[in-house]
Amino acid sequence: MKIGFIGLGNMGAPMASNLAKAGHEVMGFDLTAPCPDGVTAAASATECASGCDVVITMLPNGAILRSVAAEIIPVMENGAAFLDCSTVDVESARAVAQDAESAGLLALDAPVSGGVGGASAGTLTFMAGGTEAGFAKVTPLFEVMGQKAVHCGPSGNGQAAKICNNMILGVTMIATCEAFALADKLGLDRQKMFDVVSTSSGYSWTMNAYCPAPGVGPTSPADNDYQPGFAADLMLKDLRLSQTAAQAVDADTPMGKSATALYETFVEREDGAGRDFSAMLPRFEKRGRG
Ligand code: NAD
């Protein structure tokens, strides 16, 4: 396929590169980041999107997505697919899809899980919102960039799934970290704590696959001085999206709200910026109840 790829940052560059390696003709555009090997550089977003079967965007937020969409939708071929893989608010995803569909395009929001490692290895999970026809058209690309794609329903539902998943992830990471810090103070060895919880009812992905305690469980960012991994800043972004979405539909999310407030403090008023989101553990270690 002829593919335009806009947003060649930490995630977009390896995704575009994998598409090129699979034999697709890929043109890329980014305001600052260079094009990876195998991807031809376009001079503008409109040049990148013109004449493509599929245009993929991997951008920082909903406002930027809306502005790029306003530029490229008018130049895209009738019947082409606009595939946004960024994590953005549900409202922006639905607005962009509506504009794209009104212009005769197929539109999908398909945020990803799996991080930079998954993007490089081609093992991302895509959660997609949009029509059956749109999903079918881009499925061969999901197969190159990822290992799993779930069609979650109409436009915006991919973002809804991503936001709900990451709200659970943020809350669970905090619960895991505060439990380790409590266990320390109760004199419980961290390895024993892991051995029990990872095989008991407190088990979770954050405990079993991404343990926030260094030297315990599988290798994780905790073993690399909490270098991300998944940065606390990005967790804060996703938690804020969960609270914007919850507000819009009047959903009560007390744990999501607390997790948002904690990551906000950690990133904006403490030393969490640029650290992995599991660095909540050293944060709790140092604290008492006051
Ligand atoms: P990034 O900041 O590394 O990349 C974003 C890129 O978009 C940058 O290179 C930037 O120059 C470019 N850009 C910004 N405005 C642009 C414009 N108008 N035109 C063209 N390019 C523009 O971010 P990332 O880590 O690659 O994340 C991208 C998206 O994926 C985000 O929505 C993020 O929430 C989501 N995501 C990231 C991860 C992760 O682990 N990094 C995991 C899952 C989802």
Residues whose N, C-alpha, C, O or C-beta is under 5 A from the ligand:
A	BS01	NAD	I6 G7 L8 G9 N10 M11 G12 F29 D30 L31 T32 A33 M58 L59 P60 N61 I64 C85 S86 T87 V112 G115 V116 G229
